[in-house]
Amino acid sequence: MTLLALDAAGGSCSVALWAGGRVAARRFSRMARGQSERLVPMIAEVMAEWGGGFADLDAVAVTTGPGGFTGVRIGLATARGLALARGLPLIGVTSFEVAAAAAGPAERAGRLVLAVLDSKRDELFYQLFDADLGERGAPVESDLEGLAAALPAGPLLVTGDAAARARAALQAAGRRDVVLAVLDSKRDELFYQLFDADLGERGAPVESDIEGLAAALPAGPLLVTGDAAARALAALQAAGR
């Protein structure tokens, strides 16, 4: 299947083209607003990089939320317009399903998958999936304090844009069987820089692949921050930090 996938539901805007069993082209921009100006140009960029035309597509997919009202509306309207204009099937996928599927099968094995999304308020949205991505109940809105009591016992793999907050709350409530998913990024590398407790620089910025991160960092306690913090923390823990 050749599939054009759009997402403007959360705090970013992204487009990907799936063809020949792989992601053939993709674009990603982190943004709280402005998806209406960025989404269509991103589609054009992805199609140009892929080298095919809309007539070569088998379907269009789009995230249906939850997420920001404006972003969800922009994504749905754009995807629907493309599908209608080209006579293509339109596939709707929830943001929970996308977050859960972003974790690989090896990570999901033997665990329930907790997909957690930021509500931009004190609460968060979550949905549970089994290791094969089957739904284990309907989506739920919950405050952080009530999250641990609402979830079943057993190993949990946490994913989604509120995963780090959810994991911290679960650990504070005594759950020790909770791990963060290591998700795919825009590229295989990330950028980092170390600072001391007084925010003094401890070296220049570095570009590193995720596998080499633990070996490159000094021993001792680390506070991890930034938009790739969840990925970095998961990689460091996997390396025994």
Summary of the structure (lengths in Angstrom):
residues: 241
radius of gyration: 19.0
end to end distance: 40.7
largest distance: 58.4
contacts: 715
relative contact order: 0.10
helix: 34%
strand: 28%
